[in-house]
Amino acid sequence: MNAKRLVICGRVQGVGFREWMVETARVLGLAGWVRNRVDGSVEALVAGDIAAVEEMLRLCRRGPRMAEVLSIDEEIADPPEHPGFHRGGTL
């Protein structure tokens, strides 16, 4: 299983980014989580087959309709301990 931790910056809070990401991840069959950060960014852990993780990363560069993604920092991560994709609270 391939896993990446993402930090997505730009206008990504208050635009439905977390809900969009949960729905998109479930369609792609990914596991992990997404949450807002107090600095205004969105952080996520996405895990699954390589093609699905890369597709999520590609889709996150655009995000939902009202989002404006300026940058995405990504790093290899350990897969999540729990199945499914979940929305978390602000960190």
Secondary structure in CASP SS format (residue, H / E / C, confidence):
PFRMAT SS
TARGET T0000
AUTHOR 0000-0000-0000
METHOD secondary structure of the structure
MODEL  1
M C 1.00
N E 1.00
A E 1.00
K E 1.00
R E 1.00
L E 1.00
V E 1.00
I E 1.00
C E 1.00
G E 1.00
R E 1.00
V C 1.00
Q C 1.00
G C 1.00
V C 1.00
G C 1.00
F H 1.00
R H 1.00
E H 1.00
W H 1.00
M H 1.00
V H 1.00
E H 1.00
T H 1.00
A H 1.00
R H 1.00
V H 1.00
L H 1.00
G C 1.00
L C 1.00
A E 1.00
G E 1.00
W E 1.00
V E 1.00
R E 1.00
N E 1.00
R C 1.00
V C 1.00
D C 1.00
G C 1.00
S C 1.00
V E 1.00
E E 1.00
A E 1.00
L E 1.00
V E 1.00
A E 1.00
G E 1.00
D C 1.00
I H 1.00
A H 1.00
A H 1.00
V H 1.00
E H 1.00
E H 1.00
M H 1.00
L H 1.00
R H 1.00
L H 1.00
C H 1.00
R C 1.00
R C 1.00
G C 1.00
P C 1.00
R C 1.00
M C 1.00
A C 1.00
E E 1.00
V E 1.00
L E 1.00
S E 1.00
I E 1.00
D E 1.00
E E 1.00
E E 1.00
I E 1.00
A C 1.00
D C 1.00
P C 1.00
P C 1.00
E C 1.00
H C 1.00
P C 1.00
G C 1.00
F E 1.00
H E 1.00
R E 1.00
G C 1.00
G C 1.00
T C 1.00
L C 1.00
END
